[in-house]
Amino acid sequence: MKKFAYAGVAVLCLGGSIHLMAEPFRVLWRGTGGWGDKNAYCALYDPKTVETISGTVVSIDNITPMPGMRPGVELQLKTSKSIIPIHLGPLWYLENQDIDLKPNDSVEVTGSRIFCVNQDVIMANEVRHGDKTIRLRDPKGHPLWVVVNP
């Protein structure tokens, strides 16, 4: 009796596996979560205000730069003059980058100084830490996580 039960379970498992293999792979597209090239936040980028600053990472925080956006990542960077927020980009993009930043790391940031939600921030193009560089935007400020159709 047990042999028939095991055989039945095996047939059910095999049948389920065949069904899964026959299903096409599906991707659930969700957009950029407000981090797209044409949204109000990205429109704040100004190539005329690009600068490079160096400093020490004070903290790394999740942020929502504007209402309705999905979470992003911000560094609080201590420079010789002040502490300035550095907006890197969407959390979902940064989680897949090959760079490990933590408090007390020395970094160099290039980006556009903008005014966002009542404060000066730098919208980063790239962040350099040691021999690693994470590129986030092109020189015009277009986010590298957005695929642009020609």
ABEGO torsion letter per residue (X at the ends): XAAAAAAAAAAAAAAAAAAAAABBBBBBBAEAGGABAABAAAAABBAAABBBBBEBBABBBBBBABBGBBBBBBBBBBBAABBBBBBAEBAAAAAABBBBBBBGBBBBBBBBBBBBGGBBBBBBABBBBEABBBBABBAAGBBAABBBBX
